[in-house]
């Protein structure tokens, strides 16, 4: 039982007062960020990363804080779905379908509590999946050489656009843009400056934290400015009565088979690169509808329709951490942001992480278990408090978000130049969002660019300039094949899936109107 | 049309990137691959992607009207000014000004905006400077 002893060591790390306090803070802030429409897990984590750094937290405490925010935001996303019929983030979209009708029937409290339990089940068992699966994946990853890593990075880019973008050319452009940004600065191999235009500030390259906070957090401020006074202004929405908050045991029991099935499905969707939580919640809901919806009650306030997507998307959140920790390749947008944290802390994710920094990995995993229990405890009795956050209008909230973003970046670098670059990224993020260009590949490109190039050059150098080394081993061929399938498949099915998700949500909204 | 413009800009960017890559000074330490090859690959991917949406644009996004565009542009300018003013005015004053502007433009009444702006600035200062000990920009008055 080597695994268990490692996990026990992890708990020893996670159970210090400081780490418990950080987990609690992360869960609380994360739930709030998740609940607010517009601010999803990626924004939440993006805003708090610079703070974690400026506070001088070590690697494990920073990670515990930020993954707690991540899990918390996944829990919180459901709150505005149920109460306002506005998903807090994309994965919570499916929760609107039955959550909002339940709220209209005066069962908002029940829906919130049940979805909290379902979130717990999904996340808790997905964390177990992470414990069991990640070390196995590490064994595979130890077989990787530079050529395999290069192919793996290509695979990550090919699949990350996934269903989150309908246009693969735009995903590819975004990835190239990110990689291009990563090239700015001094070449680590030969020491020559590249793309710096003689500007000294650029010799160190562009800090990816600046890019992340600008692209995610500041662009959100611009989105709110654009939509001021329109339907995105949640302060104008009518309020729901919460009603009874503790769900009856019979209600939970009736949803157990649903939660079981969708947890497994969501976890698998999370592990697969690129699929992420949106797909997790969508296929969970669709499958449950097909299996249990004999009386056509799904979409009219069926509790199983609330439990399914919530268990599914939270399980996917846990699943997405598997490739991130074991291979250094994120399975979703938010894990890409978490990867940035690891890199910024000088920790290289991937197989060596498990042998070189076992305290970081197992401390983190233990903190996830603890965080889940905290989130469950917070989300049942305190759900009334979180719903009150929705009363804070964006005109007050968004300036705070913007200012905290500035504080975080200024705290790290103390440089006005970085702040201006960040504003530039904010504007760019807004324009790219309008054009439906996904932002996550840009982030991933800036993050992985140097590592990808290093592996590329190392592989070719070892082979003495023979480029065919990149497709020489069976493993590289396998990875390239998956990459090509992953890139082509969304062109064939991604649009359909995405349209169905939107249609399901819009159709339900239409009945409401 | 937006995608065509975007594709055009992307193509120019790809060409510019490729050209910049071609003038990278190689050092005598260079390896077999050198510092140019990977940027060339990136420029190629960027170029092909740009040509794709030049030829096959998506449906037009809903661009906001000129007023709203100006709104976003001004907000960006205020943020740039904030970045420059931060070391001069100090955190509390600069932040109060910027937060007031954003609050006002997001739909608060003027007086209300001033109150919220100042409260935001002081609130962040208290939490991050006084409680957490973060170093924020110091102005002429020490805060």
Interface residues (C-beta under 8 A of the other chain):
Chain A: X51 X54 X55 X166 X167 X169 X170 X172 X173 X175 X176 X177 X179 X180 X183 X187 X189 X190 X191 X192 X193 X194 X195 X218 X221 X222 X224 X225 X226 X228 X229 X233 X393 X394 X395 X396 X398 X399 X400 X402 X403 X404 X406 X407 X410 X411 X414 X416 X419 X420 X422 X423 X426 X427 X430 X434 X435 X436 X437 X452 X453 X456 X457 X460 X461 X464 X465
Chain B: X2 X3 X6 X10 X14 X17 X20 X21 X24 X25 X26 X27 X29 X30 X31 X32 X33 X34 X35 X37 X38 X39 X42 X43 X45 X46 X48 X49 X50 X52 X53 X56 X58 X61 X63 X64 X68 X71 X72 X75 X76 X79 X80 X82 X83 X84 X86 X87 X91 X95 X98 X99 X102 X103 X105 X106 X107 X108 X116 X117 X120 X121 X124 X128 X132 X134 X135 X136 X137
